[in-house]
């Protein structure tokens, strides 16, 4: 039996939903068909946004022979077979489009296998990927292709698609049930039609019960690719919302990730990093609180331990911010790496043996606790070649206000 998603697959650009930036008048794909000039391209977008459908339409409308490969199931032998078929097509005066689904799963050598045949015009390559081409594909392949971004299908377009699906399945759905299906589809047209198809198996005489809808949408995961683009986009959003003192948005992004199945301990590690990078000495308690939240999660697990992570995220977003330590760390690390192996000044070296004392180790060292204000202001701390430097510049935020006052006094007396 033909799946509903395949049965309703658009045959022309006008029937494609959600990609108006590519398919309407004077847009790239319309121009390709009008000019009958198909070029190599990468279609990048989330699942269920029409990558395979658009490739098929472009091939049919430009009268090209389409050869399909799946990077999940195919290897170099399959590529060679496809190239041989393309050569036969050329001998018969036909152009060939090689459509590679999940092209990011091919390794570098497999991707390189397409290059000479793209160069000599034997094939036009259309690759489909859910991964960022900048990271998933090699530069040589990208330089010979144009990247088109497909967008997640919005609710209005999903509603249009749902109307067609309901007409095909002859189901009777309430507005509330339709909205539940659209929300559960999460921008994925294929998922929406699959849910509708499953519902048709449950229904009696086309009538759908609320509990049946609840049953099929339960456990429908949000779009989330572990360690992929969406993963890094969402953790970036969490980090930046903490930085901008927006606890509500920080909670939302954290729970988006947890709800989608992200490892809670990964989030705990990132929160701990934020405590140092974004808060630092403006509120040193943040570091301890994040450690405690992580340990609490380790003891309780999910979902009970998730509340501790939420507490940490809210605290980080709400407390004073300072990246002064983060900045100072990077500056001092750069000097440590760039300036070579400078000698430790003699007065800062220990002298545990007689020989070392005779060599001048520890000579001239001033014990700070014996000095006024417990600080030896004339004592240098850097290698002589560097002179005294200032890396750490506290912000006027939280505890660093007091730290700044103290360091300002000390540095003035040291003439730094």
URPELIN-V514606 format. One record per residue. N is the residue number from 1. RES is the residue in one letter. OMEGA is omega in radians with two decimals (* if undefined). Layout:
n=(N N)
res=(RES RES)
omega=(OMEGA OMEGA)
//
This chain:
n=(1 2 3 4 5 6 7 8 9 10 11 12 13 14 15 16 17 18 19 20 21 22 23 24 25 26 27 28 29 30 31 32 33 34 35 36 37 38 39 40 41 42 43 44 45 46 47 48 49 50 51 52 53 54 55 56 57 58 59 60 61 62 63 64 65 66 67 68 69 70 71 72 73 74 75 76 77 78 79 80 81 82 83 84 85 86 87 88 89 90 91 92 93 94 95 96 97 98 99 100 101 102 103 104 105 106 107 108 109 110 111 112 113 114 115 116 117 118 119 120 121 122 123 124 125 126 127 128 129 130 131 132 133 134 135 136 137 138 139 140 141 142 143 144 145 146 147 148 149 150 151 152 153 154 155 156 157 158 159 160 161 162 163 164 165 166 167 168 169 170 171 172 173 174 175 176 177 178 179 180 181 182 183 184 185 186 187 188 189 190 191 192 193 194 195 196 197 198 199 200 201 202 203 204 205 206 207 208 209 210 211 212 213 214 215 216 217 218 219 220 221 222 223 224 225 226 227 228 229 230 231 232 233 234 235 236 237 238 239 240 241 242 243 244 245 246 247 248 249 250 251 252 253 254 255 256 257 258 259 260 261 262 263 264 265 266 267 268 269 270 271 272 273 274 275 276 277 278 279 280 281 282 283 284 285 286 287 288 289 290 291 292 293 294 295 296 297 298 299 300 301 302 303 304 305 306 307 308 309 310 311 312 313 314 315 316 317 318 319 320 321 322 323 324 325 326 327 328 329 330 331 332 333 334 335 336 337 338 339 340 341 342 343 344 345 346 347 348 349 350 351 352 353 354 355 356 357 358 359 360 361 362 363 364 365 366 367 368 369 370 371 372 373 374 375 376 377 378 379 380 381 382 383 384 385 386 387 388 389 390 391 392 393 394 395 396 397 398 399 400 401 402 403 404 405 406 407 408 409 410 411 412 413 414 415 416)
res=(X X X X X X X X X X X X X X X X X X X X X X X X X X X X X X X X X X X X X X X X X X X X X X X X X X X X X X X X X X X X X X X X X X X X X X X X X X X X X X X X X X X X X X X X X X X X X X X X X X X X X X X X X X X X X X X X X X X X X X X X X X X X X X X X X X X X X X X X X X X X X X X X X X X X X X X X X X X X X X X X X X X X X X X X X X X X X X X X X X X X X X X X X X X X X X X X X X X X X X X X X X X X X X X X X X X X X X X X X X X X X X X X X X X X X X X X X X X X X X X X X X X X X X X X X X X X X X X X X X X X X X X X X X X X X X X X X X X X X X X X X X X X X X X X X X X X X X X X X X X X X X X X X X X X X X X X X X X X X X X X X X X X X X X X X X X X X X X X X X X X X X X X X X X X X X X X X X X X X X X X X X X X X X X X X X X X X X X X X X X X X X X X X X X X X X X X X X X X X X X X X X X X X X X X X X X X X X X X)
omega=(-3.10 3.12 -3.12 -3.12 3.13 3.14 -3.10 -3.13 -3.12 3.12 -3.13 -3.09 -3.08 -3.12 3.14 -3.14 2.97 -3.09 -3.08 -3.13 3.13 -2.89 -3.11 -3.06 3.10 3.07 -2.96 -3.04 3.05 3.12 3.12 -3.12 3.14 -3.10 -3.10 -3.11 -3.10 3.12 3.12 -3.06 3.02 3.09 -3.04 3.12 3.14 3.09 3.03 -3.13 3.01 -3.09 -3.14 -3.13 -3.13 3.11 -3.13 -3.14 -3.13 3.14 -3.11 -3.08 3.11 3.07 3.11 3.07 -3.08 3.01 -3.06 3.01 2.99 -3.11 3.11 -3.02 -3.00 3.08 -3.10 3.14 3.12 3.09 3.13 3.12 3.13 3.13 3.10 3.10 3.12 3.11 3.09 3.10 -3.14 3.12 3.11 3.07 -3.11 3.06 -3.11 2.98 3.07 3.14 -3.12 3.11 -3.12 -3.02 -3.14 -3.13 3.02 3.09 -3.03 -3.11 3.10 3.08 3.14 -3.10 3.14 -2.90 -3.08 -3.10 3.00 -3.12 -3.07 3.05 3.13 -3.14 2.85 -3.07 2.95 3.13 3.08 -3.11 3.01 -3.09 3.13 -3.10 -3.13 -3.13 -2.99 -3.08 -3.11 -3.04 -3.12 3.12 -3.13 -3.10 -3.13 -3.06 3.02 -3.12 3.05 -3.11 3.06 -3.05 3.02 -3.07 -3.11 -3.02 -3.12 3.13 3.07 3.11 3.09 3.12 -3.14 3.11 3.11 -3.14 3.12 3.12 -3.12 -3.10 -3.13 3.07 3.08 -3.07 3.02 3.10 3.13 3.13 3.10 -3.14 3.11 -3.14 3.14 3.13 -3.11 3.13 3.03 3.07 -3.06 -3.10 3.14 3.14 3.14 -3.11 3.08 3.08 3.14 3.14 3.10 3.12 -3.12 3.10 -3.13 -2.96 3.05 -3.11 3.08 -3.13 -3.10 3.12 -3.13 -3.11 3.09 3.07 3.14 -3.11 -3.04 -3.14 3.13 3.12 3.07 -3.04 2.99 -3.14 -3.06 -3.13 -3.05 -3.11 3.07 -3.04 -3.10 3.11 -3.08 3.06 -3.08 3.10 3.05 3.12 3.11 -3.10 -3.08 3.08 3.00 -3.12 -3.08 3.07 3.12 -3.06 -3.10 3.12 3.11 3.11 -3.12 -3.09 3.10 -3.11 3.01 -3.11 3.13 -3.12 -3.12 3.08 3.10 3.08 -3.09 -3.12 3.02 3.11 3.12 3.11 -3.13 3.09 3.12 3.08 3.14 -3.13 3.12 -3.03 -3.01 -3.08 3.09 -3.08 3.02 3.04 -3.09 3.13 -3.10 -3.13 3.13 -3.13 3.12 3.04 3.12 3.13 3.11 3.14 3.10 3.13 3.13 -3.12 -3.03 -3.04 -3.13 0.17 -3.05 -3.10 3.13 -3.14 3.11 3.08 3.08 3.11 -3.13 -3.13 3.14 3.14 -3.14 -3.11 -3.03 -3.01 -3.14 -3.08 3.01 3.03 -3.06 3.12 3.12 3.14 3.14 3.11 -3.11 3.14 -3.12 3.10 3.10 3.11 -3.14 -3.11 -2.98 -2.97 3.07 -3.04 3.12 -3.08 3.02 3.12 -3.07 -3.04 3.12 -3.14 3.02 3.12 -3.08 -3.13 3.12 -3.12 -3.11 3.08 3.13 -3.14 3.08 3.09 3.08 -3.10 3.11 3.12 3.12 3.14 -2.96 -3.08 3.07 -3.10 3.09 -3.11 3.11 3.08 3.06 -2.99 -3.09 -3.06 -3.12 -3.09 -3.07 2.96 -3.05 -3.08 -3.07 -2.95 -3.14 -3.09 3.05 3.05 -3.01 3.11 -3.07 3.09 3.05 -3.05 3.06 -3.09 -3.10 3.04 3.13 3.11 -3.12 3.13 -3.11 -3.12 3.11 3.11 -3.12 -3.09 3.09 3.13 3.10 -3.11 3.12 *)
//
